[in-house]
Amino acid sequence: MIRISDAAQAHFAKLLANQEEGTQIRVFVINPGTPNAECGVSYCPPDAVEDTDTALKFEQLTAYVDELSAPYLEDAEIDFVTDQLGSQLTLKAPNAKMPPKSLTMPR
């Protein structure tokens, strides 16, 4: 579903070290399937995990995805890139603005 590079995992692990114990990350899409879709990453404390969330376990962290966002995050990639201008987190989700496959397939 989502690929998180080693560099991004290390970046998140560093940030999570300063949070409440057990806090992980949440990856989500606001206005999914529309031209206004926006992806985001936030902290996900243990008490914010829902029964319907998908837990994606990585080497250094767990990423939670809510069931509404999940189909829109297929093939998403999160990376942490450093260049001469500095560092930045990138999130590419090619399906965020597309209707999910289950809605576009003919019956």
Secondary structure as GFF3:
##gff-version 3
##sequence-region A 1 107
A	DSSP	beta_strand	2	4	.	.	.	ID=ss1
A	DSSP	alpha_helix	6	16	.	.	.	ID=ss2
A	DSSP	beta_strand	24	30	.	.	.	ID=ss3
A	DSSP	beta_strand	38	44	.	.	.	ID=ss4
A	DSSP	three_ten_helix	46	48	.	.	.	ID=ss5
A	DSSP	beta_strand	54	57	.	.	.	ID=ss6
A	DSSP	beta_strand	62	65	.	.	.	ID=ss7
A	DSSP	three_ten_helix	70	73	.	.	.	ID=ss8
A	DSSP	beta_strand	76	83	.	.	.	ID=ss9
A	DSSP	beta_strand	86	92	.	.	.	ID=ss10
A	DSSP	alpha_helix	101	104	.	.	.	ID=ss11
###
